[in-house]
Amino acid sequence: MRLPSRDTGFAPPPTRPLGRERRSLALAQLLASIGLAAGTLIAATVITAGIARADGLVPMPGEHTNIVAVAVILGVLFAGMGGLTAMSLAPSRPPSRRD
């Protein structure tokens, strides 16, 4: 039984360089990226259509819409914090390989 790998994703183990698998690896990464982009676009379109149909952000007379503004600000704040966290975790240069 193999030990669990610390490196996940499409990269090969550090002890074995890529040979002919380079093209299939690039294709797998490209298809994964296209799938994620398409899924994001579809989700954004569905959510936008749902908001437009529901008229959820239109202020009604006599109702307090402050909670909507607070929710939007918190959503943008959380998204920004997630982006900053992802950028801080990314290595600035690739680790050197020792063969």
C-alpha positions in Angstrom: 0.0 0.0 0.0 1.3 3.4 -1.0 1.8 6.2 1.5 -0.5 9.2 1.0 0.9 11.9 -1.2 1.5 15.4 0.1 1.3 16.9 -3.4 -2.2 16.8 -4.9 -3.4 17.9 -8.3 -2.1 17.2 -11.7 1.6 17.3 -10.9 3.6 14.0 -11.0 5.5 12.7 -8.0 8.8 14.6 -7.5 10.8 11.4 -8.0 9.4 10.8 -11.5 9.7 13.4 -14.3 7.0 13.7 -16.9 7.6 12.0 -20.2 4.9 11.4 -22.8 2.2 12.3 -20.3 2.9 16.0 -20.7 0.2 16.5 -23.4 -2.5 14.6 -21.5 -1.6 16.6 -18.4 -2.0 19.9 -20.2 -5.3 18.7 -21.7 -6.6 17.7 -18.3 -5.7 21.1 -16.8 -7.3 22.9 -19.8 -10.5 20.9 -19.5 -10.7 21.4 -15.8 -10.2 25.2 -16.2 -12.9 25.4 -19.0 -15.3 23.4 -16.9 -14.8 25.7 -13.8 -15.2 28.8 -16.0 -18.4 27.4 -17.6 -19.9 26.4 -14.3 -19.2 29.8 -12.8 -20.8 31.6 -15.8 -23.9 29.3 -15.6 -24.2 29.9 -11.9 -23.8 33.7 -12.2 -26.4 33.7 -15.0 -29.0 31.7 -13.0 -28.5 33.8 -9.9 -28.8 37.1 -11.9 -32.0 35.9 -13.6 -33.4 34.8 -10.2 -32.7 38.2 -8.6 -34.1 40.0 -11.6 -37.3 38.0 -11.6 -37.8 38.2 -7.8 -37.2 41.9 -7.6 -35.5 41.3 -4.3 -33.4 44.4 -4.3 -36.1 46.9 -5.2 -37.0 48.9 -2.1 -40.6 48.8 -1.1 -42.3 51.8 0.6 -42.3 51.4 4.3 -39.7 48.6 4.4 -36.2 48.8 5.8 -33.6 47.9 3.2 -30.6 48.5 5.4 -30.2 44.8 5.9 -29.7 44.2 2.2 -27.0 46.9 2.1 -25.2 45.3 5.1 -25.5 41.8 3.5 -24.0 43.0 0.2 -21.1 44.8 2.0 -20.4 41.7 4.1 -20.4 39.5 1.0 -17.9 41.7 -0.8 -15.8 41.9 2.3 -15.7 38.1 2.7 -14.9 37.6 -1.0 -12.1 40.0 -0.8 -10.7 38.3 2.3 -10.8 35.0 0.5 -9.0 36.4 -2.5 -6.3 37.9 -0.3 -5.9 34.6 1.6 -5.5 32.7 -1.7 -2.9 35.2 -3.0 -0.9 35.0 0.3 -0.8 31.2 0.2 0.5 31.0 -3.4 4.3 30.6 -3.6 6.1 33.6 -5.2 8.4 31.2 -7.1 8.3 27.5 -7.8 10.2 25.3 -5.4 13.5 24.0 -6.7 13.6 20.3 -7.6 16.5 18.2 -6.4 17.1 15.2 -8.6 
